[in-house]
Amino acid sequence: MTLDQPNVAAFDPVLADEVRRGLTSQPKRLSSRFFYDDEGSRLFSEIMHLPEYYLTRSEYEILDTNKEQLLSLFAADNRPFNLIELGAGDGLKTKLLLSHFVEQGARFTYVPVDISAAALDGLTADLRQKLPALAVQPQLGDYTEALAQLTHQATEGADAPRQVVLFLGSNIGNFAPADAVAFYAQISQQLQPGDLVLTGFDLQKHPAVIHAAYNDREGLTKAFNLNLLRRLNRDLDADFNLAAFDHYELYDPESGEARSYLISQTKQTVNIRALDMTVPFAYGDFIHTEISRKFTRDGIEQLASQTGFALTQWLTDCRHYFADVVYRK
Ligand code: AVI
């Protein structure tokens, strides 16, 4: 290898492969999975506090109002339970449930699962300090791998813990419809009858409310979207000029999809040196970066029935913007 050739092996192969495929496909696309480097995670935490981003506050209200009911369900028949949170992040909303469950003397272990070691370490340290009586068993890794490992270890018998999976914050909205079905089918296969899944779904509502949530006046969502290009500059030695791209958000009430794009504001060529690739952009060319699906009750019931679950609880906030839904295996 000569000195001016990129050392491709040093770059994240999954990122490299997806970027190569995404930027040569028509239309161009990049996966929203790559939003969450340290800066992207920080920006998302700020987005959650924006006045326009109603999702977090709506879900907080639901969990706060229904925490007693949720505990009765999770601990039914006096069984202990494992509370397995997929994509725990900073655990903001879960802490509300955890402190209530600990106060009530519930027999349970909290198992946060996350792909980011930094996020898991931070969350675990914070919980050990704030809720020292809580049993925490962090699991680093991909959701389905971690879930497979956990349920494989599960014991049987009357006092065997019930598995309760949490997937909050409408993270499910970032999956394409077929991927969401495959994901729940996989979770379902790993659970026993009587195990539960609590999911946060953002609901369809006035399109203007949804559009504003992804097009905030402060420009944080724009910064979050553009940060993906900054990441490619750093991780794949690319030279995207962030000022030459704009954020564009579309909400389509027919499909229930909010879609984020990055729009080229000029004719330009971008070099991605780690991939030995140049990407031409015409004025107005776009990269599709995220889908945030909004659901109907019918769609949520259908997802349950297609994947081996029954919908047992439907909890919403006072404006009916968001639903936290319990599926039983
Ligand atoms: C993480 N996820 C549920 C967020 C959403 O609403 O789709 C990510 C986000 N994208 C822009 N703003 C927030």
Boltz pocket constraint, residues with backbone or C-beta under 6 A from the ligand:
constraints:
  - pocket:
      binder: B
      contacts: [[A, 47], [A, 55], [A, 169], [A, 170], [A, 171], [A, 172], [A, 173], [A, 174], [A, 213], [A, 214], [A, 221], [A, 224], [A, 290], [A, 291], [A, 292]]
      max_distance: 6.0
